[in-house]
C-alpha cells in the first residue's frame, strides 16, 4: 500500500487493517509534560489537563488498532525533582486508578488495566503506600475487559531483583524454573508479547519495559514533547512499521550498477553523521537533536511521491 493512501484512510479502516495482524504492542512513555504545560498554558489545573490529554492520546492509539499500550508513568529518578513535583506525581498516579474520567474511559473502550514495576517496595513506609491497593482495585474492576490493554509502569526501571525473586517463589511452589513467558506473565500480571514499537521523546533512550524488548522492536523518537503527538505522526509511524521496515531483505547480488551508485552517494554525503547526537540550547539549557541526514538528489523525488 502506498503511503499517501494509508495516510488518508479512515481511522476505522486502519484499525481494521491492524486487527487482521497479530496484536500490536506499543510502548509510549509520555514525557515533557511540564514543558508542554508551561508553553501552552492551558486553562485549568495541571492534573485536570493531564488527565484529559493522556486519555486523548490513549484513545488515539486504540482507535487506530493498537491492542496493547505500555506507558512508563513514574520512576524513582523523578524524586530528584523535589517534593512539590513528587506530590503532584503521586496525585496523578492515584487518578489513573480512581478518577471518574479514567474509569469512564476504561469502561467505554473496554480497557483492561494493569500496573507493573516495584512500586510496592518503593512506596512501602511512604505517604504513597496506599497506591498499591488503589492499583489493585482498578485492575480487579477491569479484569473482564477484553478489547484493549493498558499497562502503567511505576518504578519499573530495573526488573532484575524482582524477576529473581519471582523465579525463586515459582520454583519453591512448582519445583521447576519458570520459562521466559511465565516470568513475563508473573511480572506484568498476564503475558505480554514482545514489543513492536517504542515511541519516545527527547534523547534516544528506551526504558522501563523489562522482559519484552528483544531488539526487534522499532524505535521512534519525537522531537517535540509527547503531548504534541498527532494523529499524522502516529499514522506515519504505523506505516513505517508495517511497510517500510518490513520490506524484504535486499538481495544485493541483484542490484544494478546504478543502484550501487545511488547507495554509495547516500553514504558518501552522510559520512561522519550520527543519529541521536544533540546539543544544548545556550540560554534555556534544553537538549535538542541535531539534523544529520542529507538526501542526494536521486532520493528526493521518490520520497515525495511515496
CORJO-V672665 format. One record per pair of residues at least 24 apart in sequence whose C-alpha atoms are under 10 Angstrom apart, sorted by sequence separation. I is the first residue (numbers start at 0). J is the second residue. D is the distance in Angstrom with one decimal. If there is no record, write none. Layout:
i: {I I}
j: {J J}
d: {D D}
//
This chain:
i: {29 113 114 161 162 186 200 201 216 268 269 112 113 161 199 200 268 269 111 112 113 183 199 200 266 267 268 269 29 111 112 183 198 217 265 266 268 111 112 113 158 182 183 200 265 266 267 27 111 112 113 265 266 27 111 112 180 264 265 110 111 112 179 180 264 265 105 109 110 111 112 121 122 179 264 265 27 109 110 111 121 262 264 265 93 96 106 109 110 111 118 119 120 261 25 92 102 105 106 109 110 111 112 113 114 115 116 117 118 119 152 198 261 262 93 96 97 105 108 109 110 111 112 113 114 115 116 117 118 151 261 262 89 90 93 96 97 107 108 109 110 111 112 113 114 115 116 117 118 150 261 89 92 93 95 96 102 106 108 109 110 111 112 113 114 115 116 117 150 198 94 95 96 97 102 105 108 109 110 111 112 113 114 115 116 117 25 28 86 90 93 96 97 108 110 114 115 116 117 196 23 24 25 26 27 28 29 30 46 50 54 86 89 92 93 96 114 116 117 120 150 196 22 23 24 25 26 27 28 29 30 45 46 49 53 72 74 85 92 95 96 105 116 22 23 24 25 26 27 28 29 67 71 73 74 75 105 115 117 148 20 22 23 24 25 26 27 28 46 47 50 66 67 68 69 70 71 74 96 105 117 196 18 19 21 22 23 24 25 26 27 28 46 50 69 71 73 116 195 14 17 18 45 54 58 62 69 75 14 15 16 17 18 47 54 57 58 61 74 162 14 15 16 17 18 46 50 53 162 10 13 14 15 17 51 55 61 157 158 12 13 14 50 51 54 58 138 156 157 158 159 11 12 13 14 47 50 54 57 155 156 157 158 159 10 11 12 13 14 155 156 157 158 10 11 47 154 155 156 9 10 153 155 152 220 95 152 152 150 92 92 223 222 222 221 117 115 116 115 116 203 204 114 115 203 114 115 202 203 113 114 201 202 203 113 202 113 201 77 72 73 74 75 76 66 67 68 69 70 71 72 73 74 75 66 67 68 69 70 71 72 73 74 75 76 66 67 68 69 70 71 72 73 74 75 65 66 67 68 69 70 71 72 73 74 64 65 66 67 68 69 70 71 72 73 74 71 201 202 61 71 201 202 203 61 201 202 61 201 61 116 57 115 116 115 116 115 69 26 28 24 25 26 28 67 22 24 26 67 69 68 67 69 70 67 68 69 70 68 74 73 71 72 71 70 71 69 70 69 24 63 24 25 26 23 24 25 26 27 28 29 30 31 56 22 23 24 25 26 27 28 29 30 31 56 59 60 63 21 23 24 25 26 27 28 29 30 55 56 59 63 23 24 25 26 27 28 53 56 65 22 23 24 25 26 27 53 56 60 52 56 59 60 63 52 28 49 27 28 26 28 26 28 26 26 24 35 34 35 26 34 35 36 25 33 35 24 25 26 27 31 32 34 35 27 30 31 32 30 31 32 29 30 31 32 29 30 31 28 29 27 29 10 17 13 20 6 7 10 13 17 6 13 6 8 6 7 6 5 6 5 6 2 3 5 6 2 5 3 2 1 2 0 2 0 1 2 0 3 3 4 2 3 1 2 1 0}
j: {53 137 138 185 186 210 224 225 240 292 293 137 138 186 224 225 293 294 137 138 139 209 225 226 292 293 294 295 56 138 139 210 225 244 292 293 295 139 140 141 186 210 211 228 293 294 295 56 140 141 142 294 295 57 141 142 210 294 295 141 142 143 210 211 295 296 137 141 142 143 144 153 154 211 296 297 60 142 143 144 154 295 297 298 127 130 140 143 144 145 152 153 154 295 60 127 137 140 141 144 145 146 147 148 149 150 151 152 153 154 187 233 296 297 129 132 133 141 144 145 146 147 148 149 150 151 152 153 154 187 297 298 126 127 130 133 134 144 145 146 147 148 149 150 151 152 153 154 155 187 298 127 130 131 133 134 140 144 146 147 148 149 150 151 152 153 154 155 188 236 133 134 135 136 141 144 147 148 149 150 151 152 153 154 155 156 65 68 126 130 133 136 137 148 150 154 155 156 157 236 64 65 66 67 68 69 70 71 87 91 95 127 130 133 134 137 155 157 158 161 191 237 64 65 66 67 68 69 70 71 72 87 88 91 95 114 116 127 134 137 138 147 158 65 66 67 68 69 70 71 72 110 114 116 117 118 148 158 160 191 64 66 67 68 69 70 71 72 90 91 94 110 111 112 113 114 115 118 140 149 161 240 63 64 66 67 68 69 70 71 72 73 91 95 114 116 118 161 240 60 63 64 91 100 104 108 115 121 61 62 63 64 65 94 101 104 105 108 121 209 62 63 64 65 66 94 98 101 210 59 62 63 64 66 100 104 110 206 207 62 63 64 100 101 104 108 188 206 207 208 209 62 63 64 65 98 101 105 108 206 207 208 209 210 62 63 64 65 66 207 208 209 210 63 64 100 207 208 209 63 64 207 209 207 275 151 208 209 208 151 153 287 287 288 288 186 185 186 186 187 274 275 186 187 275 187 188 275 276 187 188 275 276 277 188 277 189 277 154 150 151 152 153 154 145 146 147 148 149 150 151 152 153 154 146 147 148 149 150 151 152 153 154 155 156 147 148 149 150 151 152 153 154 155 156 147 148 149 150 151 152 153 154 155 156 147 148 149 150 151 152 153 154 155 156 157 155 285 286 146 156 286 287 288 147 287 288 148 288 149 207 149 207 208 208 209 209 191 149 151 148 149 150 152 191 147 149 151 192 194 194 194 196 197 195 196 197 198 197 207 207 206 207 207 207 208 207 208 208 191 230 192 193 194 192 193 194 195 196 197 198 199 200 225 192 193 194 195 196 197 198 199 200 201 226 229 230 233 192 194 195 196 197 198 199 200 201 226 227 230 234 195 196 197 198 199 200 225 228 237 195 196 197 198 199 200 226 229 233 226 230 233 234 237 227 205 226 205 206 205 207 206 208 207 208 211 223 223 224 216 224 225 226 216 224 226 216 217 218 219 223 224 226 227 220 223 224 225 224 225 226 224 225 226 227 225 226 227 225 226 225 228 230 237 234 241 230 231 234 237 241 231 238 232 234 233 234 234 234 235 235 237 234 235 237 238 235 238 238 238 238 239 238 242 241 242 243 242 303 304 305 304 305 304 305 305 305}
d: {8.0 7.9 7.8 10.0 7.1 8.8 6.1 9.1 9.3 8.5 6.3 6.9 5.4 7.9 9.0 6.2 6.5 8.4 9.0 5.3 8.9 8.6 7.6 10.0 9.8 9.9 7.8 9.6 9.3 7.2 8.6 6.4 8.9 8.3 9.1 9.4 7.5 9.1 8.7 8.7 8.5 8.3 7.6 9.8 7.7 9.6 9.5 9.7 8.7 6.1 8.9 6.6 9.5 9.3 5.0 7.5 9.1 9.1 6.0 6.9 5.9 10.0 8.0 9.6 6.8 9.5 9.5 8.0 8.9 7.1 8.5 9.5 9.4 9.6 9.6 9.1 9.7 9.9 8.9 4.9 7.3 9.5 9.2 8.5 9.2 8.7 9.5 8.5 5.5 6.5 8.9 9.4 9.1 8.1 9.0 9.6 8.2 9.7 7.7 4.9 6.6 7.8 8.7 7.9 8.5 6.9 8.6 9.0 5.7 9.0 9.4 9.4 9.5 9.9 9.1 9.8 7.5 7.4 8.7 6.1 6.2 6.2 6.0 6.5 5.5 6.3 5.8 6.9 5.3 9.8 7.1 9.8 9.1 9.0 6.4 6.2 8.7 9.9 9.3 5.3 4.6 4.7 5.0 4.9 4.8 5.1 5.1 5.2 7.8 8.0 8.3 6.7 7.7 9.6 9.3 5.8 9.3 7.9 7.2 6.2 5.3 6.2 5.9 6.4 5.9 6.1 5.0 6.0 9.7 8.9 9.6 8.3 8.7 8.8 9.1 8.3 7.3 8.5 6.6 8.4 7.8 8.7 6.9 8.0 4.0 8.5 7.2 9.6 9.6 9.5 7.2 7.6 7.4 9.8 9.9 9.9 6.7 7.6 8.5 8.9 7.9 6.8 8.2 8.5 7.0 7.6 7.1 9.5 7.7 8.2 9.8 9.2 8.3 9.5 8.0 5.5 9.7 8.3 7.9 10.0 9.8 8.9 8.5 5.4 6.4 6.2 5.7 6.2 4.7 7.6 8.9 8.9 9.0 8.3 9.9 9.7 9.3 9.9 8.9 8.7 8.4 9.0 7.4 7.1 5.5 4.7 5.0 4.5 5.0 5.1 7.4 9.3 9.5 9.6 9.6 9.4 9.4 10.0 9.5 9.8 9.9 5.5 6.3 6.0 6.1 5.7 7.4 6.7 8.1 9.2 7.8 9.5 9.4 9.9 9.6 9.7 9.0 9.0 9.9 9.0 7.4 7.8 9.4 9.7 9.3 7.4 8.5 7.6 8.5 7.9 9.6 9.5 6.4 8.2 9.5 9.3 9.2 8.5 8.4 9.4 7.8 6.2 9.7 8.3 8.4 9.2 9.6 8.1 8.1 9.8 9.1 5.5 8.2 9.5 7.1 9.4 10.0 8.2 9.8 9.7 6.5 8.3 7.8 7.3 8.3 8.7 8.6 9.4 9.4 9.2 8.7 4.5 6.9 8.9 7.9 9.6 9.4 9.2 8.8 10.0 5.8 3.8 7.6 8.8 7.4 8.0 9.6 6.9 7.3 9.1 8.8 7.1 8.3 6.8 7.5 9.9 7.5 9.6 9.9 8.6 4.8 9.0 6.2 9.7 6.8 6.8 9.1 9.9 9.6 5.1 7.9 7.2 8.1 5.8 8.1 9.7 8.0 7.2 7.8 9.4 8.6 8.5 7.4 6.8 9.5 8.8 7.7 9.8 10.0 9.3 8.7 9.2 7.6 7.4 10.0 9.6 9.9 7.7 6.8 8.0 8.9 9.4 9.7 5.4 5.9 7.3 7.6 6.9 8.9 7.4 8.2 9.4 8.6 9.9 7.1 8.0 8.9 9.6 10.0 9.5 8.6 8.2 8.7 9.1 9.8 9.3 8.2 8.4 7.6 8.1 6.0 6.6 6.1 6.1 7.3 6.0 6.3 6.1 6.2 5.6 5.3 4.8 4.5 9.0 9.3 5.1 4.7 5.0 4.7 5.1 4.0 5.8 5.9 6.8 8.1 7.9 6.4 6.0 6.2 6.1 6.0 6.4 8.3 8.1 6.5 9.1 9.3 8.7 7.8 8.5 7.2 9.2 8.4 9.1 9.1 9.9 7.5 9.7 7.7 9.1 9.0 7.5 7.8 9.2 7.1 7.0 7.5 9.2 7.6 9.8 8.5 8.6 9.7 9.3 9.3 9.0 9.7 9.8 9.9 9.3 9.3 9.9 9.2 9.0 8.3 9.8 10.0 10.0 9.3 9.1 9.6 9.4 10.0 9.8 10.0 9.6 9.1 9.9 9.9 8.4 9.3 8.0 9.1 6.0 8.7 7.5 9.2 8.6 7.5 8.0 9.1 7.1 9.4 7.3 8.7 7.2 6.1 8.2 8.4 8.5 9.1 7.7 7.7 9.2 8.7 9.2 5.2 5.8 6.1 6.1 7.2 7.6 6.4 8.2 7.9 8.8 8.7 8.6 9.8 7.9 5.3 4.7 4.7 5.1 6.2 7.9 8.2 9.6 9.7 7.1 8.3 6.2 6.6 5.8 6.2 6.3 8.1 9.6 7.9 9.5 9.3 8.0 8.9 7.7 8.2 9.1 7.8 8.6 7.8 7.0 9.1 8.5 9.8 9.1 9.7 9.3 9.1 9.9 8.7 9.1 8.8 9.3 9.9 9.3 7.6 9.5 8.8 9.8 6.5 9.9 7.5 8.4 9.1 9.1 9.2 6.8 9.4 9.5 9.6 9.8 8.2 6.9 9.7 7.8 10.0 9.6 4.8 7.3 6.1 6.4 6.7 7.9 5.5 7.6 9.6 5.3 7.7 9.6 7.9 7.1 8.6 9.6 9.5 9.3 8.7 9.9 9.6 9.6 9.4 9.3 9.0 7.4 9.8 9.9 9.7 9.7 9.3 6.2 7.8 7.3 8.8 9.7 9.4 10.0 9.4 8.1 8.2 7.2 9.9 6.8 9.1 8.8 9.1 8.8 9.9 9.0 9.3 7.8 9.9 8.3 9.5 8.8 6.6 9.1 5.6 6.2 9.8}
//
